[in-house]
Amino acid sequence: MKLIFITGNKNKLREAREILGKHKISSKDLDVSEIQADPIAIARHKAREAFRKLGKPCFVEDTALCFNALNGLPGEYIKFFLEKLGREGLFKLLKGFKDKTGYALCVIAYHDGRKVHVFQGRVDGTIVKPKGETNFGWDPVFMPKGFKKTFAQMSAEEKNSISHRKKVFEKFKKYLK
């Protein structure tokens, strides 16, 4: 089955291709509006809008990094927090809090031409001082529970075996069967 992934992020596309394996995935960098809502509502909205613009079945992915001490913030607004504060700034947001735990959440919304199907993947972990080299967002500040390395310090294979994106794409792959 050929899938259209609405993204301009080459790293997300690479991970999707690595995780989904046999499915052929093309990408389309389509400008879709992002409403202010919870991650599921955002993904549903983006999938509906992408389908209206493209006229073909397609899927979108939305990622959130949630800090428990901040009641889930920055959450789905992580991209904007990262742009304004940088990785070090994300870590410093928790300076006055004992609780440094959080979770990475990934939501896929697939519009099949009739309706939107939603899938979620989550990984719990800790927000840490940036460690590791990557050009992929907030990976240097997130250390998954049970590991001594951040996502940025892991090989692509190791990260893709445990990540929030892996979990959601596995659910999506199961649906596609």
Secondary structure by P-SEA (a helix, b strand, c coil): cbbbbbcccaaaaaaaaaaaccbbbbbbbcccccccccaaaaaaaaaaaaaaaacccbbbbbbbbbbcccccccccaaaaaaacccaaaaaaccccccccbbbbbbbbbbbcccbbbbbbbbbbbbbccccccccccccccccccccccccccccaaaaaaccaaaaaaaaaaaaac
